[in-house]
Amino acid sequence: TTMWQALGSFLAGYACHSQCSSLPLSARLKSASESRPFKLSMRIHTASLDKLSRPGMVQDQRPFVIIRVGDRTKETELGDWSKEKQHWCFREAITVEVVTTDDISVEVSCTTKYDFWVASVQTTTSRLGEANFPVLSVLPRLKPDDRDADGIVWASPIIPIDVREAG
């Protein structure tokens, strides 16, 4: 019986191939560079910065984060110092449109403001460090998460990123 089933399957496959080979159909896999764009949200939680401790009385330096993908740039608001946790807090989400071949750049900069009680002057912005990573490195970490009203959202656990000074 098994031999007859195998022979029947072979003949059915051969007959299907003979009939379908004349159809003008083809299939091909898309390369990564042809992938569809999708939205990727990055939640900026906190930053611990050696060069930038808590804000001062006269000179106030506060960090912000810049996300770059290709020629698109988005920034967070200035971070808030947490006395309790001893680091800068952002609690902000930045959403960018990406494809799997994109690289993401995360830059941490700070702005300096002098407060003279009568007036305050914002003077400079300086870059503290940067990190780069490919979008593809994030995708394997995404897991489906059912968020009631939002439905299924693909999310990752918190991914720490070490920014380094250029040079």
Secondary structure, DSSP 8 states (H G I E B T S, - for coil): -HHHHHHHHHHHHHHHHHHHTTS--------GGG---EEEEEEEEEE--SS--S--SSEEEEEEEEEEETTEEEE----EEETTTTEEEEEEEEEEEE-TT-EEEEEEEEEEEEE-SS-EEEEEEEEEEEEEEEGGGTGGG-EEEE-GGG-EEEE--------B---
